[in-house]
Amino acid sequence: MLQVRKANERGHAHHGWLEAYHTFSFSSYQDPEHMKFRVLRVMNEDRVQPGQGFGTHPHRDMEIVTYVLEGALEHKDSMGNGEILRAGEFQRMSAGTGITHSEFNPSPTDPVHLYQIWLLPQSKGIEPSYEQKRFPDDEQHNRLRLVASPTAEQGSLMIHQDVSIYLAKLDAEAQVVHELSKERHVWLQILRGSVILNGVNLETSDGVAVSEESLLTIQAISDAEIMLFDLA
């Protein structure tokens, strides 16, 4: 069963310095029909203008994954981390017992385009932690590369939840396949380009919830980039 969440059906907020699209209810966008999928709570696509950003704010008991598509994002937090996340890089932050952080576009000229994803943790009250990583391009080219998992296997980021996250950058007409058992579910987010998932056409920024399927075949119509979440 596939349930498509079209890009133009998402919540939308435009604050001048920030343009945000919300797949699930977030901030002032509240829709009881779209609160979460399994443990996937937030899927925000953000564009932040040059020299702007999110001031220091708190988080608690959430696994937060950020992926930058274009531009750069400067991160500072109460754990003492101060990093710049550049296009193609991932960040994983476990808020646990509580952290504060800020996110800022350090460029004076270029916007930053990013996805921020929140996952409910397997347990509350864990010790806060932070990771940042870039995965080699050839490991994502026309294949699903594991980028986050509960066991940090294959050099992936470690998240405190039974979720495996994959990234793939596909050439036009390339195809990848993902198998899943009956008790597993998938969320597929199209970051760029167009693909066909089990016969269903999906465009840039579309998402789709998948349940009761044993095999997913994803074929690129154009050059595309996708993020796949394998969820309990």
C-alpha positions as CSV (number, residue, x, y, z in Angstrom):
1,M,0.0,0.0,0.0
2,L,1.4,3.4,-1.1
3,Q,0.1,6.7,0.3
4,V,1.5,9.6,-1.6
5,R,2.1,13.0,0.1
6,K,2.3,15.5,-2.8
7,A,4.7,18.4,-2.5
8,N,2.0,21.0,-3.1
9,E,-0.2,19.5,-0.3
10,R,2.3,20.1,2.5
11,G,2.1,22.8,5.0
12,H,3.8,26.0,3.9
13,A,5.2,29.0,5.8
14,H,7.0,32.0,4.4
15,H,8.7,34.3,6.9
16,G,10.8,36.3,4.5
17,W,14.1,35.0,5.8
18,L,12.8,31.4,5.9
19,E,10.6,29.4,3.5
20,A,9.5,26.1,5.0
21,Y,7.4,23.2,3.8
22,H,6.0,20.7,6.4
23,T,5.1,17.2,5.5
24,F,3.8,16.6,9.0
25,S,2.2,19.0,11.5
26,F,4.7,21.5,12.8
27,S,4.6,24.9,14.5
28,S,1.6,26.8,13.2
29,Y,0.8,24.2,10.6
30,Q,-1.5,21.6,12.3
31,D,-3.3,18.9,10.4
32,P,-4.6,15.9,12.4
33,E,-4.5,13.8,9.2
34,H,-0.7,14.3,8.9
35,M,0.9,14.1,12.4
36,K,3.6,11.6,11.7
37,F,4.4,8.2,10.0
38,R,5.4,5.5,12.5
39,V,8.3,7.2,14.4
40,L,9.0,9.8,11.7
41,R,7.6,12.9,13.3
42,V,9.0,15.8,11.2
43,M,10.0,16.2,7.6
44,N,10.7,19.8,6.9
45,E,12.2,21.2,3.7
46,D,13.7,24.6,4.5
47,R,15.3,27.5,2.6
48,V,17.1,30.0,4.7
49,Q,18.2,33.4,3.2
50,P,21.8,34.6,3.4
51,G,22.9,35.8,6.8
52,Q,19.7,34.5,8.5
53,G,18.9,31.5,10.7
54,F,17.3,30.0,13.8
55,G,18.4,31.6,17.1
56,T,19.3,29.5,20.1
57,H,16.4,27.2,21.0
58,P,15.9,24.0,23.0
59,H,15.2,20.4,22.1
60,R,14.6,17.3,24.2
61,D,14.0,13.6,23.6
62,M,14.2,13.7,19.8
63,E,16.6,12.3,17.2
64,I,17.3,15.1,14.7
65,V,18.8,14.4,11.3
66,T,19.8,17.4,9.0
67,Y,20.8,17.1,5.4
68,V,22.0,20.0,3.3
69,L,21.2,20.0,-0.4
70,E,22.7,23.4,-1.4
71,G,24.6,26.0,0.5
72,A,25.9,25.7,4.1
73,L,24.5,25.7,7.6
74,E,26.4,26.8,10.7
75,H,25.6,24.9,13.9
76,K,26.4,25.7,17.5
77,D,25.1,23.8,20.5
78,S,25.3,23.6,24.3
79,M,27.5,20.5,24.0
80,G,30.3,22.7,22.7
81,N,30.0,21.7,19.0
82,G,30.5,24.5,16.4
83,E,30.5,23.2,12.9
84,I,29.5,24.2,9.4
85,L,27.4,21.6,7.5
86,R,27.9,21.9,3.8
87,A,26.0,20.6,0.8
88,G,26.0,16.8,0.8
89,E,26.7,16.5,4.5
90,F,24.6,14.9,7.2
91,Q,24.2,15.8,10.9
92,R,22.7,13.7,13.6
93,M,21.9,15.2,16.9
94,S,20.3,13.3,19.8
95,A,18.6,15.8,22.0
96,G,18.0,13.3,24.9
97,T,17.9,14.9,28.3
98,G,18.0,18.4,26.7
99,I,20.2,20.6,24.5
100,T,20.1,24.1,23.0
101,H,21.4,24.9,19.6
102,S,21.4,27.5,16.8
103,E,21.4,27.1,13.0
104,F,22.6,30.0,10.8
105,N,23.3,30.5,7.1
106,P,26.9,31.9,7.2
107,S,26.9,33.0,3.5
108,P,26.4,36.7,2.7
109,T,25.1,35.9,-0.7
110,D,23.7,32.3,-1.1
111,P,20.6,30.7,0.5
112,V,20.8,27.3,2.1
113,H,18.4,24.5,1.1
114,L,18.1,21.7,3.6
115,Y,15.9,19.0,5.1
116,Q,15.5,18.6,8.8
117,I,14.0,15.3,10.0
118,W,12.9,14.4,13.5
119,L,12.5,10.9,14.7
120,L,10.9,9.8,18.0
121,P,13.7,8.1,20.1
122,Q,13.5,4.5,21.3
123,S,13.7,5.7,24.9
124,K,13.7,9.0,26.7
125,G,16.4,10.6,28.8
126,I,19.5,9.5,26.8
127,E,22.7,11.4,26.9
128,P,22.8,14.2,24.2
129,S,25.3,13.6,21.4
130,Y,26.3,14.9,18.0
131,E,27.7,13.5,14.7
132,Q,28.4,15.0,11.3
133,K,29.5,13.1,8.2
134,R,29.8,13.1,4.4
135,F,29.5,9.9,2.5
136,P,31.5,9.3,-0.7
137,D,29.6,10.1,-3.9
138,D,30.5,6.8,-5.5
139,E,28.8,5.0,-2.6
140,Q,25.5,6.8,-3.3
141,H,25.7,6.6,-7.1
142,N,22.9,4.5,-8.5
143,R,22.7,2.6,-5.2
144,L,21.1,2.9,-1.8
145,R,23.8,3.9,0.7
146,L,23.1,3.4,4.4
147,V,23.6,6.8,6.1
148,A,22.0,6.3,9.6
149,S,21.1,3.2,11.6
150,P,20.7,2.1,15.2
151,T,24.0,0.1,15.1
152,A,26.1,2.6,13.1
153,E,26.9,-0.2,10.7
154,Q,28.8,0.5,7.4
155,G,30.1,3.7,9.0
156,S,26.6,5.2,9.2
157,L,25.5,7.7,11.7
158,M,24.1,6.2,14.9
159,I,20.4,7.0,15.8
160,H,18.6,5.8,18.9
161,Q,15.7,4.2,17.1
162,D,14.9,1.2,14.9
163,V,15.2,3.1,11.7
164,S,17.6,2.7,8.8
165,I,18.1,5.7,6.5
166,Y,19.4,5.4,2.9
167,L,20.4,8.0,0.3
168,A,20.8,7.4,-3.4
169,K,21.7,9.7,-6.3
170,L,20.3,8.2,-9.5
171,D,21.1,8.8,-13.1
172,A,18.1,9.0,-15.5
173,E,16.7,5.4,-16.1
174,A,18.8,3.9,-13.2
175,Q,17.0,1.6,-10.9
176,V,17.4,0.5,-7.2
177,V,15.5,-2.1,-5.3
178,H,14.7,-2.3,-1.6
179,E,13.3,-5.4,0.1
180,L,11.3,-5.3,3.3
181,S,9.7,-7.8,5.6
182,K,6.0,-7.7,6.5
183,E,6.5,-5.9,9.8
184,R,8.6,-3.1,8.2
185,H,7.4,0.2,6.7
186,V,9.1,2.7,4.4
187,W,8.9,6.5,3.9
188,L,10.4,7.6,0.6
189,Q,11.2,11.3,0.1
190,I,12.1,12.6,-3.3
191,L,14.8,15.3,-2.8
192,R,15.4,16.1,-6.5
193,G,14.2,14.8,-9.8
194,S,11.4,12.4,-10.8
195,V,11.1,8.6,-10.1
196,I,8.6,5.8,-10.5
197,L,8.0,3.7,-7.3
198,N,6.2,0.5,-8.0
199,G,4.4,2.1,-10.9
200,V,3.6,5.4,-9.1
201,N,5.1,8.6,-10.5
202,L,6.8,10.9,-7.9
203,E,8.2,14.3,-8.4
204,T,10.6,16.6,-6.5
205,S,9.6,17.0,-2.8
206,D,6.9,14.4,-3.0
207,G,6.9,11.8,-0.2
208,V,5.2,8.4,0.1
209,A,4.3,6.1,3.0
210,V,4.7,2.4,2.2
211,S,3.2,-0.5,4.2
212,E,2.4,-4.1,3.4
213,E,4.8,-4.3,0.5
214,S,7.7,-6.8,0.2
215,L,9.7,-5.2,-2.7
216,L,10.2,-1.6,-3.7
217,T,11.5,-0.8,-7.2
218,I,12.5,2.8,-7.7
219,Q,13.4,3.9,-11.2
220,A,14.6,7.4,-12.1
221,I,12.8,9.2,-14.8
222,S,15.4,12.1,-14.7
223,D,18.5,12.5,-12.6
224,A,17.2,12.2,-9.1
225,E,18.1,12.1,-5.4
226,I,16.1,10.1,-2.9
227,M,16.1,9.4,0.8
228,L,14.5,6.2,2.1
229,F,13.5,5.4,5.7
230,D,13.1,1.8,6.7
231,L,10.9,1.9,9.8
232,A,9.6,-0.6,12.3
